[in-house]
């Protein structure tokens, strides 16, 4: 891992390899007060461990301050605060997630856009609301204590020690004093900070995040106390609120609750339903996640965990100060050098009284609950050389990616390429047995190959499939459409284990060379076929708008056939219809959902259901899950759970997306293995829905930089039991997310 100063870095020669029960894997970041490490707990879960610097551990006052701030982290548990796993023995253990500090993010990628500013500001304000009943002033906000992760912002500092930019002796020769990066007018005047001081610092922090600099022309205490705030570069919609936050009079500043409501009226979590981080940041976080996934526990050397624990408590040796990473300073706000020269302006007296509510002792806990609406952290990102067909997951181990001209196997855990073979799959492969996969190939007909190595086992050149994929797959049988030499379309039932056609039945009367006008839906007993006559055939058009038939699932013999004259039977898009394995045809008629019997065309329900509940407006997608649950997405992107027996709406899930996504209207539904979420796959995003209660679990939008090159193409998913991979249709980018 390359040294970057923020994110996983290789352990140095002087770094410990363990502390207590935790095995240290890498450095994450450091501050004046301590070093944060990536570590493994006894169960193999990755956590973050903050170890105070030796001088801090040896100073009783600083050591007590570290313990007090750790207790406050426990008491402040909730959204936007990493879950504390342990707070004892002089170090702090919290949940880990890939992240960049706000300071690093702005330094590397520039100011944040307004939407991200609102998320950060509202999240921090909500955290302050929880903190202010516990302490008179939090004083833990700084660019290095605020982290940006895929799941949202995180506040990792809980007092002046964490926020300090330096630690030095007091001017009167007493105990150590802290140099703070941010000052407030009341501190410059020598008054004690209060809740309004945190609001002022929040304003400073947001101006910095919006512009890369602070609001004052000079980095001096006098400027903080007297100069007008310069908000040039701050988005217009935020200036009024930030101006009030930066009022010199603490009494005129808004409360933290008011700031939170002004930035996000529905709460910070609601804003995470849209893509909140710039694409470059998401890419770096994805790279972090990939690097962390590849880390293994080092071999323990002579520096035992016990020795490290003793060092934390007893070593008084002064270590080198961490390198100073300067932040952009158009009008520098960080006042790190002011502590000793300005007296009370920059220092925090360790003996100052604080108001602590009783805090429970921190104990190891389970994984923290995800913030509602925030997606899981991306495990890894892969960019294909070409576009291709939807991917598939084999045995929770390999992601098989059928690209144009080649097929690639990726390690599902790390995203690393396992193999690349010249297999040009024209549809998503399906499983035969063990690691053997089956797919139609652009060259060579039907091909069977290994999921673990990509080695081709055999081919069947009798079929030149002209298809958009398999119509169905059950056990060792697949169904697909294939033309003969004359161009007549056949429905084929093929045994992929025995490499032979069980039966093939021509669809008589279908237009030659127009397989796309034929729909095939296999059921347990019958295979249902629907096709549309050639528009140029006048005689056929007189007979009807579509033909329905049923083939015996075992023999392929035709059971029945009928013509339908009504407009709802047309294919493929207007009006819309969906045929299911139980012989039901769901149709859009006058913008409403109806259910009909495929064999007779008679209505099973429609008008009666509409009279009871009229919420399904212009259906756009229908999905029947394995448990027979019927889900329908309408033009508003509302997802309805419907009783297939009578059309009763049991539950409706609202999208929580920007209006632009709803207006676009392209959507699909998909589900993974049992226990996994239901996915609504829109042109803009993936929404994971809990099938148990209909909650929107999270929304994922990939990397914003790729939206332009793939706009209008819906997302697709390949899901295992614990990891799902998302990519846009015919897209290049694949994102792996933990889902189980």
Secondary structure as GFF3:
##gff-version 3
##sequence-region A 1 740
A	DSSP	beta_strand	18	19	.	.	.	ID=ss1
A	DSSP	beta_strand	22	30	.	.	.	ID=ss2
A	DSSP	beta_strand	34	40	.	.	.	ID=ss3
A	DSSP	beta_strand	46	52	.	.	.	ID=ss4
A	DSSP	alpha_helix	54	58	.	.	.	ID=ss5
A	DSSP	alpha_helix	60	75	.	.	.	ID=ss6
A	DSSP	beta_strand	84	88	.	.	.	ID=ss7
A	DSSP	beta_strand	91	95	.	.	.	ID=ss8
A	DSSP	beta_strand	100	101	.	.	.	ID=ss9
A	DSSP	alpha_helix	102	109	.	.	.	ID=ss10
A	DSSP	alpha_helix	114	132	.	.	.	ID=ss11
A	DSSP	beta_strand	146	149	.	.	.	ID=ss12
A	DSSP	beta_strand	152	155	.	.	.	ID=ss13
A	DSSP	alpha_helix	160	163	.	.	.	ID=ss14
A	DSSP	beta_strand	164	169	.	.	.	ID=ss15
A	DSSP	beta_strand	176	180	.	.	.	ID=ss16
A	DSSP	alpha_helix	185	188	.	.	.	ID=ss17
A	DSSP	alpha_helix	195	211	.	.	.	ID=ss18
A	DSSP	alpha_helix	221	226	.	.	.	ID=ss19
A	DSSP	alpha_helix	236	245	.	.	.	ID=ss20
A	DSSP	three_ten_helix	250	252	.	.	.	ID=ss21
A	DSSP	alpha_helix	256	263	.	.	.	ID=ss22
A	DSSP	alpha_helix	268	271	.	.	.	ID=ss23
A	DSSP	alpha_helix	279	293	.	.	.	ID=ss24
A	DSSP	alpha_helix	305	314	.	.	.	ID=ss25
A	DSSP	alpha_helix	338	341	.	.	.	ID=ss26
A	DSSP	three_ten_helix	343	345	.	.	.	ID=ss27
A	DSSP	beta_strand	347	348	.	.	.	ID=ss28
A	DSSP	beta_strand	373	374	.	.	.	ID=ss29
A	DSSP	beta_strand	378	383	.	.	.	ID=ss30
A	DSSP	beta_strand	392	394	.	.	.	ID=ss31
A	DSSP	beta_strand	398	403	.	.	.	ID=ss32
A	DSSP	beta_strand	406	411	.	.	.	ID=ss33
A	DSSP	beta_strand	417	421	.	.	.	ID=ss34
A	DSSP	beta_strand	430	433	.	.	.	ID=ss35
A	DSSP	beta_strand	436	441	.	.	.	ID=ss36
A	DSSP	beta_strand	445	450	.	.	.	ID=ss37
A	DSSP	beta_strand	456	460	.	.	.	ID=ss38
A	DSSP	beta_strand	472	474	.	.	.	ID=ss39
A	DSSP	beta_strand	477	483	.	.	.	ID=ss40
A	DSSP	beta_strand	489	495	.	.	.	ID=ss41
A	DSSP	beta_strand	500	506	.	.	.	ID=ss42
A	DSSP	three_ten_helix	515	517	.	.	.	ID=ss43
A	DSSP	beta_strand	518	522	.	.	.	ID=ss44
A	DSSP	beta_strand	526	531	.	.	.	ID=ss45
A	DSSP	alpha_helix	538	543	.	.	.	ID=ss46
A	DSSP	beta_strand	546	552	.	.	.	ID=ss47
A	DSSP	beta_strand	558	564	.	.	.	ID=ss48
A	DSSP	three_ten_helix	567	569	.	.	.	ID=ss49
A	DSSP	beta_strand	577	579	.	.	.	ID=ss50
A	DSSP	beta_strand	584	589	.	.	.	ID=ss51
A	DSSP	beta_strand	592	597	.	.	.	ID=ss52
A	DSSP	beta_strand	603	605	.	.	.	ID=ss53
A	DSSP	alpha_helix	607	612	.	.	.	ID=ss54
A	DSSP	beta_strand	619	624	.	.	.	ID=ss55
A	DSSP	beta_strand	630	634	.	.	.	ID=ss56
A	DSSP	beta_strand	639	642	.	.	.	ID=ss57
A	DSSP	beta_strand	649	653	.	.	.	ID=ss58
A	DSSP	alpha_helix	659	664	.	.	.	ID=ss59
A	DSSP	beta_strand	667	671	.	.	.	ID=ss60
A	DSSP	beta_strand	678	682	.	.	.	ID=ss61
A	DSSP	beta_strand	686	689	.	.	.	ID=ss62
A	DSSP	beta_strand	696	700	.	.	.	ID=ss63
A	DSSP	three_ten_helix	704	706	.	.	.	ID=ss64
A	DSSP	alpha_helix	707	710	.	.	.	ID=ss65
A	DSSP	beta_strand	715	719	.	.	.	ID=ss66
A	DSSP	beta_strand	723	728	.	.	.	ID=ss67
A	DSSP	beta_strand	733	738	.	.	.	ID=ss68
###
